[in-house]
Amino acid sequence: MISSYVPPINHFIYYSAVGIAFSLLLFRYLVPEEEQPQPNSPIKESKKGFQLPDKNLAMLGLLAFFAMVAEGTMTDWSSEYMKHITQAPIQLVGYGLTAYMFAMASGRFISDFTVRRFGEQKTLLICGILLFIGLGSSVLFPSVYSTIIAFMIVGLGVSAVVPMCYNLAGHSKSMAPQQALTLVTSIGFIGFFLGPPVIGFIAQHSSLKTAFAIIALFGLAISILSRFIIIVPKQVKNS
């Protein structure tokens, strides 16, 4: 669209029309939610008011925070990185973000397999390493095509972290699922909203490459902290 000089308003209209059409077509296939009581559930009943999280939920929130800082950084700053650091031509500026988004969407399907095969902790370890490698490579090798590949690796790295944190929080035994999920989600989204302006601050006082290098360290933090996550066994329903 950019290389063809299509005005943004036309681009948004085309994209929205396709999205609305597909949404209306797929709406009929949504599965209705059926609430099933679990009288023998060991999860504590929901309590009113603020509750402090236990160590495991706090750790899940921290992992979500690191991952969503990276997500916010890529969403808001990847095109700027392509434009100013890699000096990409105008028609290729958006390819970095596109590669990242495509890899992130694909990674969320792949992670189902890796979780079944290796478990949540090893999957989180792999995701953190991929995030570190991807952002680190974009800093060390800031050419156009190597950065596009690096952003794909970043997308694979962040793809499964947040969904797994939410899933594990929902199985917490120290807090009701809705409270645990709300807590971890809130901590994670603080990172999503806080990350981009902090990146801008660092880039203004140093460089965008320095900011990306710092976020790369968050990948290492995810890999290290994943070892301390306690996986709560999922209950198997009796037939």
Salt bridges, closest charged atoms under 4 A:
GLU71 OE2 - ARG108 NH2 3.64
GLU80 OE2 - LYS83 NZ 3.99
GLU80 OE1 - HIS84 NE2 3.04
GLU120 OE2 - LYS234 NZ 3.27
